[in-house]
Every structure is written in structure tokens, then in C-alpha cells.
Amino acid sequence: YSFAGDYFCKLDKNGVILYPDERREKILSQMKDIEQRHNVKIDIDKELLEEVVAITEYPTALIGQFDIEFLELPEEVIVTSMKEHQRYFAVYKDGNLTNNFIVVSNSKTEDFGYIISGNEKVLRPRLADAMFFYKNDIKKGLSNEGLKKLVFVEGLGSMYEKCEREAKIASYLADIFKVEEKELLQKAVMLSKADLMSEMVYEFTELQGLMGYYYAKIAGENELVSTSLKEQYLPDGEDSELPSNVFSSIVALSNKLDNLMGLFSVGKIPTGSKDPFALRRASAGIVKIAMEHKLSIDLSKIIDGLSINYKNLDKKVLIEFFNERLFKIFEVNPTVLKAVLASGETDIYKISQKICALNPIVQSDNFKDYVATFKRVANIIKDVDTSVKLTIDEDLLENSEEKELYTKYNEVKFKSFITYDEELEALFALKPQLDSFFDNVFVNHENEKIKTNRKNLIGLVYQGFRKIADIKEITI
């Protein structure tokens, strides 16, 4: 034990901090000190921090500087270049990027001046290369001609052909969402992948879309066009931002929908944990965009309207895949989503609205009281064809309870509701009349017409609910 203790003491004295947590704490403490001394803010990238913690034994955070002329480059280019090539942290002042950087040294010395100057010297050619790429790209301008030689996926042609398919989707969506800037949309989609041919994106692939935004701005393109190039891949993660407007949303949706329909049409369907083209993320993105901008996106109708561009696309397989994703996206009782889907709803925004309206009711303490009532509803209508229009003969309504239920049902039926919440509240408010009907009315009357009339009445109530969700599907 004394040998082990001696060993740990020698580690620290000889410039080795054994525990990662201690190294992390040391780096963060030093960064905080630099921020206070220089009145700056360091962008502490979590992934980079963990990498630096892992590769250092005795870390020391130091502040360095690069030539101010390089601030002419887009901020993301500088930050990416420093992070990817040098593992430097970016430094900000008053919300703006400065010509400083933070390097975490692994040396134990009294004078860090040489280490700082050495890192400054190494960074200069990196940023000079970036500046060279940037200026070259600006000279060439945004052009999609080169995309004709860039293969997208085998069986789906070039990236240029992908843009052409996306343009057709954008035109289709523009009609649905009543967007007037159709020509601008076509331009945006056809330019959306042009920056893949740029030197900057060749060097830093993660800047695709973003460089298109900068080059489009420099070329004087419409703000809607340039912004949509930057936002076309959003959302690109769990907590990612979403496209900021409907125009950008159409460009982003066109990309995601083409990926789904195109890749499914050539058999590139995710299996198990394998999803090389991030089609699960694309599906989630479509749902999030629909909810954010309240867009009526009906995948079934979209496939029908555009399937001519996707030979061998099995609509049923794609819809099933997409619906499976909904169970991952909506964190609700799965039977709530099942009930909503059983209503026949295929509009993604309406599905989300119905779930948001129904789920709080299902989660409420008194929903158990409703369950018994609706089980009786389900039992009565199991041999009634609820897919057809049901009629009631008022002359055959004998009991006051069935008359009361019919009256209350009609009040709901002919009322205009602004939200699904209001409509569900009104439908669930029929519970007293339903209970009274079940307790006092004999459904299986010997008179076949009266029997059918009473079943139809319960069938009408069930149909009222099923417009929003098939209540009998819900289990708690």
C-alpha cells in the first residue's frame, strides 16, 4: 500500500494528473481565469473539451492570437478550422468572434511564451489555406453544373438529378402551403447542393449548406434563398434548431422527402440499428417542421402525387416505417397514438394536434371512469358497420334516456370547434347521458328496427370520437 501511495505522489510531482475529472476541472478553472483577465468569453465545445481532457496528462489553458485579417472569413470557418486541425477553442467578446484562441498545452514549464508563439505559428497556414479556399470559391460563384458528375446513390442518378426531384417536391408543397415565391423556391432548391463543389466544403464537409448561405449572400441572392441553403438540413439533431420560416421549411422538407422516397425506391431501407442515410432522423425532422410551422403534411397524398418520380417505391412499406417513427417521436402512451392513427388521419400536423388534445385526458385521474363507459360503447357497436353513414329514426326513440343522448349528441355534432381539445371535451361530456342510456335502455329490443336504431345511436357517438381517435384502442 505504501508503494501505491508513493506512486501516486510521484505521478503528480512529475506532471501527470491521473484522474480525468481533475484534469477537466483544472482546464475549466484556467479558462475561467482567462475570461476574467481578458474580459472575453470562451466557447467551451463539450466534445472538444472531452477530447483535450483525454489527450493531456498535465493540462494548461493558454490564450494565443492570430492575424486580425483572418476575421474576414465566416466565423464558422475559423472555428471549424481551429477545432478540427488544432483542437483550439474559439474566443468571443461582446458576442463577436475575436482573433484569439485557447490552446490546452500538455507541457510543464515555467515559460509558456514559446508554446503560445509556436501554436500561433502553426495556426497561420491553416487559416491562410481557408482564406485561399474562400476567395477561390467566391471567384467561381455558386454553380450546380458540377453536380451532374457527382453521384448521389446508385440507382438515383447524380446530385443534380436529386435537386431536380427536390424541385418537383418543392413545387408540390408550395401549392399545398400557398407559397407564392415559387420561382425563388426552384432557384433555392437547384442551388441547395452547389456548395458541395466548393473547395471549402471539400475541406470541411460539415460546413455544407452553411457555405452555400455565405456564397449566395455574397452573390446578392434573395435573403429567402440564401437562408434556406443554410437551413436545408435542419433539424440535424435531437435538440437542433428548425428552419426559421415556411420557405426554408419547404427546401428542408424537399430534401428529406426525396431522401425517404428515393432511397426506399432503390431498397436502401434502414434495418435494425443500421441507418446510413439517417432516414429515421429525416422522418423525425419532417414531423418537427410540420409541428413548428403548422404545416399540413400528408405523406400518403405526397407519395401519390409524386410517385411517378420514384419507380418501385412501395408506399405501404414507407408509410409503415414513418408511422413506426411516430411512436419514438411522441412520448405518450403508445395506444394514444394507435388510437389517433386508427382514426384514419394521415396529416402529420393534425396527428400531432390530436395527440396533444387526447393525451392529457388519458393521463388524467378520472380517465379510468371513462374506460368502462367506452368499453360498453365498443361492445355494442362491434357488429355495426361504422364506416357508413348511420341514420336515426326519431319516431323510434322511446325512452327519455335515448332521447336525451340523441339531443346532446346533436348539440356536439352541429357545433363548430376551434380546437380538438374543445371537441374532445364536448364528446367526453356525453358520459352521463351514455351511462344513463346503458343503465336504463335495453338495446337488444325484440323489435329489430328499434334495436338497430339504438345501436346506430351509440354508433354515431363512436363515429364522433373516431374522427379524432378510435377510443376503443386506448388501454391504460
C-alpha positions as CSV (number, residue, x, y, z in Angstrom):
1,Y,0.0,0.0,0.0
2,S,2.9,2.4,0.8
3,F,4.3,1.7,-2.6
4,A,1.0,2.6,-4.3
5,G,0.7,5.8,-2.3
6,D,4.3,6.7,-3.2
7,Y,3.5,6.0,-6.9
8,F,0.5,8.4,-6.9
9,C,2.6,11.2,-5.2
10,K,5.3,10.8,-7.8
11,L,2.8,11.0,-10.7
12,D,1.6,14.4,-9.5
13,K,5.1,15.7,-8.9
14,N,6.2,14.6,-12.3
15,G,3.5,16.2,-14.3
16,V,0.8,13.6,-14.5
17,I,-2.8,14.2,-13.3
18,L,-4.2,10.7,-13.2
19,Y,-7.9,11.4,-13.0
20,P,-9.8,12.9,-15.9
21,D,-12.2,14.8,-13.6
22,E,-9.3,16.6,-12.1
23,R,-7.8,17.5,-15.5
24,R,-11.2,18.7,-16.7
25,E,-11.6,20.8,-13.5
26,K,-8.1,22.3,-14.0
27,I,-8.8,23.3,-17.6
28,L,-12.2,24.9,-16.8
29,S,-10.7,26.8,-13.9
30,Q,-7.9,28.1,-16.0
31,M,-10.3,29.1,-18.8
32,K,-12.5,31.0,-16.3
33,D,-9.4,32.8,-15.1
34,I,-8.5,33.8,-18.7
35,E,-12.1,35.0,-19.3
36,Q,-11.9,37.3,-16.2
37,R,-8.4,38.6,-17.0
38,H,-9.1,39.4,-20.7
39,N,-12.8,40.2,-20.4
40,V,-13.7,37.6,-23.0
41,K,-16.0,34.5,-23.3
42,I,-14.6,31.2,-24.4
43,D,-16.8,28.8,-26.4
44,I,-16.3,25.6,-24.5
45,D,-17.2,23.0,-27.0
46,K,-18.1,19.9,-25.0
47,E,-16.8,17.3,-27.5
48,L,-13.5,19.2,-27.9
49,L,-13.2,19.6,-24.1
50,E,-13.6,15.8,-23.6
51,E,-11.0,15.1,-26.3
52,V,-8.5,17.5,-24.8
53,V,-9.1,16.0,-21.3
54,A,-8.3,12.6,-22.8
55,I,-5.1,13.5,-24.6
56,T,-3.4,15.6,-21.9
57,E,-1.6,14.5,-18.7
58,Y,-0.9,17.9,-17.1
59,P,-3.1,20.5,-19.0
60,T,-2.6,24.2,-19.0
61,A,-5.0,26.5,-20.9
62,L,-3.2,29.4,-22.7
63,I,-4.5,32.3,-24.8
64,G,-3.0,32.9,-28.2
65,Q,-3.7,35.2,-31.1
66,F,-4.0,35.1,-34.9
67,D,-3.8,37.8,-37.5
68,I,-6.9,40.0,-37.5
69,E,-7.2,39.9,-41.3
70,F,-8.5,36.3,-41.0
71,L,-11.6,37.6,-39.3
72,E,-12.8,38.3,-42.9
73,L,-13.6,34.6,-43.1
74,P,-17.0,33.4,-41.9
75,E,-17.0,32.7,-38.2
76,E,-17.8,29.0,-38.6
77,V,-14.9,28.5,-41.0
78,I,-12.4,29.9,-38.4
79,V,-14.0,27.9,-35.5
80,T,-14.1,24.7,-37.5
81,S,-10.5,25.1,-38.7
82,M,-9.2,25.7,-35.2
83,K,-11.2,22.9,-33.7
84,E,-10.7,20.2,-36.4
85,H,-7.0,20.9,-37.2
86,Q,-5.6,22.3,-33.9
87,R,-8.0,21.5,-31.1
88,Y,-8.3,25.2,-30.2
89,F,-11.2,26.8,-28.5
90,A,-12.8,30.0,-30.0
91,V,-12.9,33.2,-28.0
92,Y,-15.6,35.8,-28.2
93,K,-16.1,39.4,-26.9
94,D,-19.4,41.2,-26.8
95,G,-20.9,38.3,-28.8
96,N,-18.4,38.6,-31.7
97,L,-15.5,36.2,-32.5
98,T,-12.1,37.7,-31.7
99,N,-8.7,36.9,-33.2
100,N,-7.8,35.0,-30.0
101,F,-7.8,31.2,-29.4
102,I,-7.3,28.9,-26.4
103,V,-4.9,26.1,-26.7
104,V,-4.5,23.5,-23.9
105,S,-0.8,22.7,-23.5
106,N,0.5,19.4,-22.2
107,S,3.9,20.8,-21.2
108,K,5.2,21.5,-17.7
109,T,7.3,24.7,-17.9
110,E,7.9,28.0,-16.3
111,D,7.7,30.0,-19.5
112,F,4.7,29.2,-21.9
113,G,5.7,32.0,-24.3
114,Y,7.4,29.6,-26.8
115,I,4.4,27.3,-26.7
116,I,2.0,30.1,-27.4
117,S,4.1,31.5,-30.2
118,G,4.6,28.0,-31.6
119,N,0.8,27.4,-31.8
120,E,0.2,30.8,-33.3
121,K,2.8,30.0,-36.0
122,V,1.1,26.6,-36.7
123,L,-2.4,28.2,-37.0
124,R,-1.5,30.8,-39.5
125,P,-1.0,28.4,-42.5
126,R,-4.3,26.7,-41.6
127,L,-6.3,29.9,-41.7
128,A,-4.3,31.0,-44.8
129,D,-5.5,27.8,-46.6
130,A,-9.1,28.5,-45.5
131,M,-8.8,32.1,-46.9
132,F,-7.4,30.8,-50.2
133,F,-10.3,28.3,-50.5
134,Y,-12.8,31.0,-49.6
135,K,-11.6,33.5,-52.1
136,N,-11.4,30.9,-54.8
137,D,-15.0,29.8,-54.2
138,I,-16.2,33.4,-54.3
139,K,-14.5,33.9,-57.7
140,K,-16.1,30.8,-59.1
141,G,-19.5,31.6,-57.7
142,L,-22.3,29.1,-56.8
143,S,-22.9,26.8,-59.7
144,N,-24.6,23.4,-59.8
145,E,-23.2,22.2,-63.1
146,G,-20.5,20.1,-61.4
147,L,-23.3,18.2,-59.6
148,K,-24.1,16.4,-62.8
149,K,-20.9,14.4,-62.3
150,L,-21.4,13.8,-58.6
151,V,-23.3,10.5,-57.9
152,F,-25.9,10.7,-55.2
153,V,-26.7,7.0,-54.7
154,E,-26.6,4.1,-57.2
155,G,-30.0,3.9,-58.9
156,L,-30.9,7.5,-58.1
157,G,-28.5,9.3,-60.5
158,S,-26.5,12.4,-59.8
159,M,-26.8,15.1,-57.2
160,Y,-28.1,17.4,-60.0
161,E,-30.9,14.9,-60.6
162,K,-31.6,14.8,-56.9
163,C,-32.0,18.6,-57.0
164,E,-34.4,18.3,-59.9
165,R,-36.5,15.8,-57.9
166,E,-36.4,18.1,-54.9
167,A,-37.6,21.0,-57.1
168,K,-40.7,19.0,-58.1
169,I,-41.4,18.3,-54.4
170,A,-40.9,22.0,-53.6
171,S,-43.4,23.0,-56.3
172,Y,-45.9,20.4,-55.0
173,L,-45.6,21.7,-51.4
174,A,-45.7,25.3,-52.4
175,D,-49.2,24.7,-53.9
176,I,-50.3,23.0,-50.7
177,F,-48.9,25.7,-48.3
178,K,-50.0,28.5,-50.7
179,V,-46.4,29.9,-51.0
180,E,-46.2,32.5,-53.8
181,E,-42.4,32.6,-54.3
182,K,-42.4,29.5,-56.5
183,E,-39.6,30.8,-58.8
184,L,-37.4,31.6,-55.8
185,L,-38.1,28.2,-54.4
186,Q,-37.0,26.5,-57.6
187,K,-33.8,28.6,-57.6
188,A,-33.1,27.8,-53.9
189,V,-33.5,24.0,-54.4
190,M,-31.4,23.9,-57.6
191,L,-28.6,25.8,-55.7
192,S,-29.0,23.9,-52.5
193,K,-26.3,21.4,-53.1
194,A,-24.0,23.7,-55.2
195,D,-21.6,24.3,-52.3
196,L,-20.7,20.5,-52.4
197,M,-18.4,21.5,-55.3
198,S,-16.7,24.3,-53.3
199,E,-13.1,23.9,-52.1
200,M,-14.2,24.9,-48.6
201,V,-16.8,22.1,-48.3
202,Y,-14.3,19.7,-49.8
203,E,-12.0,20.6,-46.9
204,F,-14.7,20.8,-44.2
205,T,-17.7,18.7,-45.2
206,E,-19.6,19.7,-42.0
207,L,-19.9,23.2,-43.5
208,Q,-22.1,22.1,-46.4
209,G,-25.2,24.3,-46.6
210,L,-23.6,27.0,-44.5
211,M,-21.0,27.9,-47.1
212,G,-23.8,27.9,-49.7
213,Y,-25.5,30.5,-47.5
214,Y,-22.4,32.7,-47.4
215,Y,-21.6,32.4,-51.1
216,A,-25.3,33.1,-52.0
217,K,-25.3,36.2,-49.9
218,I,-22.0,37.5,-51.5
219,A,-23.6,36.8,-54.9
220,G,-26.6,39.0,-53.9
221,E,-29.2,36.3,-53.9
222,N,-32.5,36.9,-52.3
223,E,-32.4,36.6,-48.5
224,L,-35.0,33.8,-48.6
225,V,-32.8,31.8,-50.9
226,S,-29.6,32.2,-49.0
227,T,-31.2,31.5,-45.6
228,S,-32.9,28.3,-47.0
229,L,-29.5,27.0,-48.1
230,K,-28.2,27.3,-44.6
231,E,-31.3,25.7,-43.1
232,Q,-31.9,22.9,-45.6
233,Y,-30.5,20.1,-43.4
234,L,-32.4,21.3,-40.2
235,P,-33.2,19.7,-37.9
236,D,-29.9,17.8,-37.8
237,G,-30.0,16.5,-34.2
238,E,-32.2,15.9,-31.2
239,D,-32.0,19.5,-29.9
240,S,-31.4,21.2,-33.2
241,E,-32.9,24.4,-34.4
242,L,-35.6,24.2,-37.1
243,P,-36.0,26.1,-40.3
244,S,-36.9,29.7,-39.5
245,N,-39.7,30.2,-42.0
246,V,-42.1,28.3,-44.4
247,F,-39.9,29.0,-47.4
248,S,-36.8,27.3,-45.7
249,S,-39.1,24.6,-44.4
250,I,-40.1,23.6,-48.0
251,V,-36.5,23.4,-49.0
252,A,-35.7,21.3,-46.0
253,L,-38.8,19.1,-46.5
254,S,-38.0,18.6,-50.1
255,N,-34.5,17.2,-49.2
256,K,-35.9,14.9,-46.5
257,L,-38.8,13.6,-48.6
258,D,-36.6,12.9,-51.6
259,N,-34.2,11.0,-49.3
260,L,-37.0,8.9,-48.0
261,M,-38.9,8.2,-51.2
262,G,-35.7,7.9,-53.3
263,L,-33.8,5.6,-51.0
264,F,-36.9,3.4,-50.3
265,S,-37.5,3.1,-54.0
266,V,-34.0,1.5,-54.5
267,G,-34.2,-0.7,-51.5
268,K,-32.0,1.3,-49.1
269,I,-34.3,0.8,-46.2
270,P,-32.9,1.0,-42.6
271,T,-32.7,-2.3,-40.8
272,G,-32.1,-2.8,-37.1
273,S,-29.6,-0.2,-35.8
274,K,-28.2,0.4,-39.4
275,D,-29.4,3.7,-40.9
276,P,-26.5,5.0,-43.0
277,F,-28.6,7.7,-44.7
278,A,-30.2,8.9,-41.5
279,L,-33.7,8.2,-42.7
280,R,-35.1,7.9,-39.2
281,R,-33.8,11.4,-38.4
282,A,-35.3,12.7,-41.7
283,S,-38.7,11.3,-40.6
284,A,-38.4,13.0,-37.2
285,G,-37.4,16.2,-38.9
286,I,-40.5,16.2,-41.1
287,V,-42.7,15.8,-38.0
288,K,-40.9,18.6,-36.1
289,I,-41.1,21.0,-39.0
290,A,-44.8,20.3,-39.5
291,M,-45.5,21.0,-35.8
292,E,-43.3,24.1,-35.6
293,H,-44.8,25.8,-38.7
294,K,-48.3,24.2,-38.5
295,L,-47.9,22.7,-42.0
296,S,-50.4,20.2,-43.4
297,I,-48.1,17.4,-44.5
298,D,-49.9,14.3,-45.6
299,L,-47.3,11.8,-46.5
300,S,-49.8,9.4,-48.2
301,K,-51.0,12.1,-50.6
302,I,-47.5,13.4,-51.2
303,I,-46.4,9.9,-52.2
304,D,-49.4,9.5,-54.5
305,G,-48.7,12.9,-56.1
306,L,-45.0,12.3,-56.7
307,S,-44.6,8.6,-57.1
308,I,-44.1,8.9,-60.8
309,N,-40.6,10.2,-60.0
310,Y,-39.8,7.1,-57.8
311,K,-40.2,3.8,-59.7
312,N,-40.6,0.7,-57.5
313,L,-41.5,2.7,-54.4
314,D,-43.7,0.6,-52.1
315,K,-45.9,3.2,-50.5
316,K,-47.2,0.8,-47.8
317,V,-43.6,0.0,-46.6
318,L,-42.6,3.6,-46.4
319,I,-45.8,4.7,-44.6
320,E,-45.3,1.8,-42.0
321,F,-41.7,2.9,-41.5
322,F,-42.8,6.5,-41.0
323,N,-45.6,5.6,-38.6
324,E,-43.2,3.5,-36.6
325,R,-41.1,6.6,-36.1
326,L,-44.1,8.4,-34.7
327,F,-44.0,6.1,-31.7
328,K,-40.5,7.2,-31.0
329,I,-41.2,10.9,-31.6
330,F,-44.3,11.3,-29.4
331,E,-43.5,10.4,-25.8
332,V,-47.1,9.3,-25.0
333,N,-48.9,6.1,-24.1
334,P,-48.4,4.2,-27.4
335,T,-52.1,3.3,-27.5
336,V,-53.0,7.1,-27.7
337,L,-51.0,7.3,-31.0
338,K,-52.5,4.0,-32.1
339,A,-56.0,5.4,-31.5
340,V,-55.2,8.6,-33.4
341,L,-53.8,6.6,-36.4
342,A,-56.8,4.3,-36.3
343,S,-59.0,7.4,-37.0
344,G,-57.5,7.2,-40.5
345,E,-55.7,10.6,-40.1
346,T,-52.6,10.9,-42.3
347,D,-51.9,14.6,-41.9
348,I,-48.9,14.8,-39.7
349,Y,-49.8,18.2,-38.1
350,K,-53.3,17.1,-37.4
351,I,-52.0,13.8,-35.9
352,S,-49.8,15.9,-33.5
353,Q,-52.7,18.1,-32.6
354,K,-55.0,15.2,-31.9
355,I,-52.3,13.5,-29.7
356,C,-51.8,16.8,-27.8
357,A,-55.5,17.1,-27.2
358,L,-56.1,13.4,-26.3
359,N,-53.1,12.6,-24.2
360,P,-53.8,14.9,-21.2
361,I,-57.3,13.4,-20.9
362,V,-55.9,9.8,-21.0
363,Q,-53.3,10.8,-18.3
364,S,-56.0,12.4,-16.1
365,D,-57.1,10.6,-12.9
366,N,-60.7,10.3,-14.0
367,F,-60.0,8.7,-17.3
368,K,-60.4,5.2,-15.7
369,D,-64.1,6.2,-15.2
370,Y,-64.4,6.8,-18.9
371,V,-62.8,3.5,-19.8
372,A,-65.7,1.4,-18.5
373,T,-68.2,3.5,-20.4
374,F,-66.3,3.3,-23.7
375,K,-65.8,-0.5,-23.4
376,R,-69.6,-0.7,-23.3
377,V,-69.7,1.5,-26.4
378,A,-67.2,-0.7,-28.2
379,N,-69.2,-3.9,-27.2
380,I,-72.4,-2.5,-28.6
381,I,-71.1,-1.3,-31.9
382,K,-68.9,-4.4,-32.7
383,D,-71.4,-5.7,-35.2
384,V,-72.3,-2.3,-36.5
385,D,-70.7,-1.1,-39.8
386,T,-69.4,2.3,-38.5
387,S,-67.7,3.0,-41.8
388,V,-71.0,4.0,-43.4
389,K,-73.4,6.9,-42.6
390,L,-75.7,5.9,-39.7
391,T,-79.2,7.2,-39.6
392,I,-81.6,7.6,-36.6
393,D,-85.4,7.4,-36.8
394,E,-86.5,9.8,-34.1
395,D,-90.0,8.3,-34.1
396,L,-88.4,5.1,-32.8
397,L,-86.8,6.8,-29.8
398,E,-89.0,5.6,-26.9
399,N,-87.0,6.2,-23.7
400,S,-86.2,9.6,-22.3
401,E,-82.6,8.5,-21.8
402,E,-82.1,7.7,-25.5
403,K,-83.8,10.9,-26.5
404,E,-81.6,12.9,-24.1
405,L,-78.4,11.2,-25.5
406,Y,-79.5,11.9,-29.1
407,T,-80.2,15.6,-28.3
408,K,-76.9,16.1,-26.5
409,Y,-75.1,14.3,-29.3
410,N,-76.6,16.6,-31.9
411,E,-75.5,19.6,-29.9
412,V,-72.0,18.4,-30.2
413,K,-72.3,17.3,-33.9
414,F,-73.6,20.7,-35.1
415,K,-71.3,22.9,-33.0
416,S,-68.2,24.4,-34.6
417,F,-65.0,23.7,-32.6
418,I,-61.8,25.7,-33.0
419,T,-59.5,23.0,-31.4
420,Y,-59.6,19.2,-30.9
421,D,-59.3,19.9,-27.2
422,E,-62.7,21.6,-27.2
423,E,-64.3,18.9,-29.4
424,L,-63.0,16.1,-27.2
425,E,-64.1,17.9,-24.1
426,A,-67.6,18.1,-25.5
427,L,-67.6,14.5,-26.6
428,F,-66.4,13.2,-23.2
429,A,-69.1,15.3,-21.6
430,L,-71.6,12.8,-23.1
431,K,-70.6,10.3,-20.5
432,P,-73.5,11.0,-18.1
433,Q,-76.0,10.5,-20.9
434,L,-74.2,7.4,-22.1
435,D,-74.2,5.9,-18.6
436,S,-77.9,6.7,-18.2
437,F,-78.6,5.1,-21.6
438,F,-76.7,1.9,-20.7
439,D,-78.4,1.7,-17.3
440,N,-82.0,2.3,-18.5
441,V,-82.3,1.4,-22.1
442,F,-82.5,-2.2,-23.4
443,V,-80.5,-2.2,-26.6
444,N,-81.4,-5.7,-27.9
445,H,-85.1,-4.9,-28.3
446,E,-87.3,-7.6,-29.8
447,N,-88.3,-5.0,-32.5
448,E,-85.4,-5.2,-35.0
449,K,-85.9,-1.6,-36.1
450,I,-85.8,-0.2,-32.5
451,K,-82.7,-2.4,-31.9
452,T,-80.9,-1.1,-35.0
453,N,-81.9,2.5,-34.1
454,R,-80.4,2.2,-30.6
455,K,-77.2,0.6,-31.9
456,N,-76.9,3.3,-34.6
457,L,-77.3,6.0,-31.8
458,I,-74.3,4.5,-30.0
459,G,-72.5,4.1,-33.3
460,L,-73.0,7.8,-34.0
461,V,-71.3,8.7,-30.7
462,Y,-68.5,6.3,-31.5
463,Q,-68.1,7.9,-35.0
464,G,-67.9,11.3,-33.4
465,F,-64.9,10.2,-31.3
466,R,-63.3,8.3,-34.2
467,K,-63.0,11.5,-36.2
468,I,-60.3,12.3,-33.7
469,A,-59.3,8.9,-32.3
470,D,-60.6,5.4,-32.1
471,I,-61.1,5.4,-28.3
472,K,-61.5,1.6,-28.1
473,E,-57.8,1.3,-28.9
474,I,-56.7,3.0,-25.7
475,T,-55.5,1.0,-22.8
476,I,-54.2,2.3,-19.5
